[in-house]
Amino acid sequence: MPKRRFEGVWEWVVLTGDRRVVAAALLAAFAVAFGPVGHLFTIGGAGSRDTTVPLVTTLLSGNFVLVSIVVSVNSVFVSGEQDPLGQQFGRVKDTAEFRRQLESLVEADHVPASSEGFLQLLTGDIVERGQRLQAEIPPADVDVRADLDAYLGHLGEASGDMNDRLRGVERPLEIVLATMEFDYARQVDDLHLLRAEHGDDLPEDAATTLEEMLDLLEFFAVARAYFKSLYLRREFAALSKNLVYVAVPSIGAVSFFLLHLSGLPSTHSLVVAVHVVALAPFALLSAYVVRVAAVSRRTESPGLFLFGDGGEGVPGVSSR
């Protein structure tokens, strides 16, 4: 139980928690470390101005640099939207063609525009074709059916976990986190292994169904990468906005402290408060960077290849 609780807290800090709340929690930890804990090591109860002023000045300079860097990064994402008319038209056509090809493959008149509906339709069709593939394998092919059963068990579990997280989603982040539950790169690798080991034993209809499943998994890979790019664009936009809201008051408060230092009381609490306020932009940036890095790392499987801790595979199939 303590381990699960720790994992839940860690997931909240790294992925699911509101970044502003996570940053506030980090600042609270700084306040405790600089205040009650730091007071034990401070002679006379107040920090020395010989160390406070240079440190606060450095943090103030860092805030200016931090804001300029984040604004520059956000400008890169914004500039990606300033394409000529022809390129914008091409992007719209590519999206429409993607939908048409998927509708043709799944034999549907309409593919949902919502991200969660789209993913549920796609994974549901993959599972349905897996069941069809199972029905097309003759009962006498014991080895083929054993490997296929192992694969379908893993496929059903991955699809179920993803669909459970897709229910009642409210934020783009939840869509991206749900797709992490479906390790499509491992699914593709296992299907390729099934085809390599048992391709000669598969009936023609079963071979066709297997190829369709591979095509659908490629559609899932493209969709997940696209949804992740949309999420990252929103995340950097939110970071830029929230950083301005936090950095401007922080710079103002620290500047006021430095300008009127001689007239302010030299207390440990005031020094701690100024340091915490000066660190607020860095705490907010850290909260966002940790989540972006975690999402990027856990969705990094490039196409058909597994990189790093890509999963354990399906016993009896990819473990051979």
C-alpha positions in Angstrom: 0.0 0.0 0.0 2.7 2.6 0.8 4.4 1.8 -2.5 1.2 2.3 -4.4 0.6 5.6 -2.6 4.1 6.8 -3.4 3.6 5.8 -7.0 0.3 7.8 -7.1 2.0 10.9 -5.6 4.9 10.6 -8.0 2.5 10.3 -11.0 0.7 13.4 -9.8 3.9 15.3 -9.4 5.3 14.2 -12.8 2.2 13.9 -15.0 -1.3 14.4 -13.8 -1.1 17.3 -11.4 -1.9 20.9 -12.3 1.5 22.5 -13.0 0.6 25.6 -11.0 -0.2 23.5 -8.0 2.9 21.4 -8.4 5.0 24.6 -8.6 3.3 25.9 -5.4 4.1 22.7 -3.6 7.7 23.0 -4.6 7.8 26.6 -3.4 6.2 25.4 -0.1 9.1 22.9 0.2 11.6 25.7 -0.4 9.9 27.9 2.2 10.2 25.1 4.8 13.8 24.4 3.8 14.8 28.1 3.9 12.6 29.0 6.9 12.3 26.6 9.9 15.1 24.3 8.8 17.4 27.1 7.6 16.7 29.1 10.8 18.5 26.4 12.7 21.7 27.2 10.9 21.4 31.0 10.9 23.1 32.8 13.7 20.9 35.5 15.2 17.8 34.5 13.2 18.5 36.5 10.0 20.5 35.9 6.9 23.6 38.0 6.2 23.0 40.9 3.7 26.5 40.1 2.2 25.1 36.8 0.9 21.4 37.8 0.5 21.8 40.7 -1.9 24.1 38.9 -4.4 21.9 35.8 -4.4 18.7 37.8 -4.9 20.3 39.8 -7.6 21.4 36.7 -9.4 17.9 35.2 -9.2 16.5 38.5 -10.6 18.8 38.3 -13.6 18.0 34.7 -14.1 14.3 35.6 -14.2 14.8 38.0 -17.0 16.8 35.4 -19.0 14.3 32.7 -18.2 11.4 34.8 -19.6 13.3 35.6 -22.7 14.2 32.0 -23.4 10.6 30.7 -22.9 9.2 33.4 -25.1 11.7 32.4 -27.8 10.8 28.8 -27.5 7.1 29.6 -27.7 7.8 31.8 -30.8 9.3 28.8 -32.5 6.0 26.9 -32.1 4.0 29.9 -33.2 6.1 30.4 -36.2 5.3 26.8 -37.2 1.7 28.0 -37.7 2.7 30.9 -40.0 2.9 28.8 -43.2 2.0 30.0 -46.6 -1.5 29.4 -47.8 -0.5 26.5 -50.0 1.2 24.7 -47.1 -1.8 25.3 -44.9 -4.1 23.9 -47.6 -1.8 20.9 -47.9 -2.0 20.2 -44.2 -5.8 20.3 -44.3 -5.9 18.0 -47.3 -3.5 15.5 -45.6 -5.8 15.4 -42.6 -8.9 14.8 -44.8 -7.0 12.1 -46.8 -6.0 10.4 -43.5 -9.6 10.3 -42.4 -10.8 8.9 -45.8 -8.2 6.2 -45.8 -9.1 5.1 -42.3 -12.8 5.1 -43.1 -12.1 2.9 -46.1 -10.0 0.5 -44.1 -12.5 0.2 -41.2 -15.5 0.2 -43.6 -17.2 3.1 -41.8 -19.1 6.0 -43.2 -17.8 8.4 -40.5 -14.8 8.5 -38.2 -15.4 10.5 -35.0 -13.7 13.9 -34.9 -13.2 13.7 -31.1 -9.8 12.3 -30.1 -11.3 9.8 -27.6 -13.9 8.6 -30.1 -11.3 8.3 -32.8 -9.0 6.2 -30.6 -11.8 4.0 -29.3 -13.0 3.3 -32.9 -9.4 2.5 -34.0 -8.5 0.2 -31.2 -11.9 -1.5 -31.3 -11.5 -2.3 -34.9 -8.0 -3.7 -34.3 -9.4 -6.0 -31.6 -12.3 -7.0 -33.8 -9.9 -8.0 -36.6 -7.8 -9.9 -34.1 -10.9 -11.9 -33.1 -11.6 -12.4 -36.8 -8.1 -13.6 -37.3 -8.5 -16.1 -34.5 -11.7 -17.5 -36.2 -9.9 -17.9 -39.5 -7.1 -20.1 -38.0 -7.9 -23.8 -38.3 -8.2 -25.6 -34.9 -5.5 -28.0 -36.1 -2.8 -25.3 -36.1 -2.1 -25.6 -32.4 1.1 -23.6 -32.4 -0.3 -20.8 -34.4 -3.4 -20.5 -32.2 -1.3 -20.6 -29.0 0.9 -17.7 -30.2 -2.1 -15.8 -31.5 -4.1 -16.3 -28.2 -1.1 -14.9 -26.3 -1.0 -11.9 -28.6 -4.7 -11.3 -28.4 -4.7 -11.5 -24.6 -2.0 -8.7 -24.5 -3.9 -6.7 -27.2 -7.2 -6.9 -25.3 -5.5 -5.8 -22.0 -3.8 -2.9 -23.6 -6.9 -1.8 -25.4 -9.0 -2.1 -22.2 -6.6 -0.1 -20.2 -6.5 2.7 -22.8 -10.3 2.8 -23.2 -10.7 3.0 -19.4 -8.6 6.1 -19.3 -10.4 7.6 -22.2 -13.7 7.6 -20.4 -14.6 11.1 -19.2 -11.4 12.8 -20.4 -11.4 16.6 -20.0 -7.9 17.7 -20.9 -5.7 17.0 -24.0 -3.1 15.6 -21.5 -5.5 12.8 -20.6 -5.7 11.8 -24.2 -1.9 11.5 -24.5 -1.7 9.7 -21.2 -4.3 7.2 -22.3 -2.4 6.4 -25.5 0.6 5.4 -23.4 -1.4 2.4 -22.2 -1.4 1.1 -25.8 2.1 0.0 -26.7 1.6 -0.1 -30.4 5.3 -0.6 -31.2 5.2 -3.9 -29.3 1.9 -4.8 -30.9 3.5 -4.3 -34.4 6.6 -6.2 -33.5 4.5 -9.2 -32.2 2.4 -9.3 -35.3 5.5 -9.2 -37.5 6.9 -12.1 -35.5 3.7 -14.0 -35.9 3.8 -13.5 -39.7 7.5 -14.4 -39.9 7.1 -17.7 -37.9 3.7 -18.8 -39.2 3.1 -16.9 -42.4 3.3 -20.1 -44.5 0.6 -21.7 -42.3 -1.9 -18.9 -42.4 -4.9 -19.2 -44.8 -5.2 -16.4 -47.3 -8.0 -14.7 -45.5 -6.1 -14.8 -42.2 -3.0 -13.3 -43.9 -5.1 -10.4 -45.3 -6.6 -9.8 -41.9 -3.2 -9.7 -40.3 -2.0 -7.1 -42.9 -5.1 -5.0 -42.1 -4.2 -5.1 -38.4 -0.7 -3.8 -39.2 -2.2 -1.0 -41.3 -4.5 0.0 -38.4 -1.6 0.0 -36.0 0.3 2.4 -38.3 -2.8 4.7 -38.3 -2.7 4.5 -34.5 1.0 5.4 -34.5 0.4 8.5 -36.7 -2.6 9.6 -34.6 -0.7 9.3 -31.3 2.2 11.3 -32.6 -0.2 14.0 -33.9 -2.1 14.2 -30.7 1.2 14.5 -28.8 2.3 17.4 -31.0 -1.0 19.2 -30.4 -0.6 18.7 -26.7 3.0 19.9 -26.6 2.0 23.1 -28.5 -0.7 23.8 -25.9 1.7 23.0 -23.1 4.3 25.5 -24.2 1.6 28.1 -24.8 0.3 27.5 -21.2 3.9 27.7 -19.9 4.5 31.0 -21.6 1.2 32.5 -20.3 1.6 31.3 -16.7 5.3 32.2 -16.7 4.4 35.8 -17.5 1.8 35.8 -14.7 4.3 34.6 -12.2 7.6 36.2 -13.4 6.3 39.8 -13.6 5.1 40.0 -10.0 8.2 38.1 -8.9 10.5 40.5 -10.7 8.6 43.4 -9.2 8.7 42.1 -5.7 12.5 41.3 -5.8 13.2 44.7 -7.4 11.3 46.4 -4.7 13.3 44.5 -2.1 16.6 45.5 -3.6 15.6 49.2 -4.0 14.3 49.6 -0.4 16.7 47.2 1.3 18.1 49.8 3.7 14.6 50.7 5.0 13.3 47.1 5.4 13.6 45.1 8.6 16.4 42.6 8.6 14.4 39.5 9.5 14.9 35.9 8.6 11.2 35.6 7.5 11.6 38.5 5.0 14.7 37.0 3.5 13.0 33.6 3.1 9.9 35.2 1.5 12.0 37.1 -1.0 14.0 34.1 -1.9 10.9 32.0 -2.4 9.2 34.6 -4.5 12.4 34.9 -6.7 12.4 31.2 -7.2 8.7 31.0 -8.3 9.4 31.3 -12.1 12.0 28.5 -11.8 9.6 26.3 -9.9 6.9 26.8 -12.5 9.3 26.1 -15.4 10.6 22.9 -13.6 7.0 21.6 -13.2 6.3 22.0 -16.9 9.6 20.7 -18.1 9.3 17.5 -15.9 5.9 16.7 -17.5 6.9 17.4 -21.0 10.1 15.3 -20.6 8.1 12.4 -19.1 5.5 12.5 -21.9 8.1 12.6 -24.6 10.1 9.8 -23.0 7.1 7.5 -22.6 5.9 8.0 -26.2 9.2 7.9 -27.9 9.0 4.5 -29.7 9.9 5.5 -33.3 7.5 3.7 -35.6 8.3 0.0 -35.8 11.3 0.1 -33.4 11.5 -0.3 -29.6 14.0 2.0 -27.9 15.0 1.7 -24.3 12.3 0.2 -21.9 9.9 -0.6 -24.7 8.0 -3.3 -22.9 8.3 -7.0 -22.1 6.5 -8.4 -25.0 4.0 -11.3 -25.1 5.2 -14.5 -23.6 5.4 -17.2 -26.3 5.6 -14.7 -29.1 8.3 -12.0 -28.9 10.2 -13.7 -26.1 11.5 -16.3 -28.5 
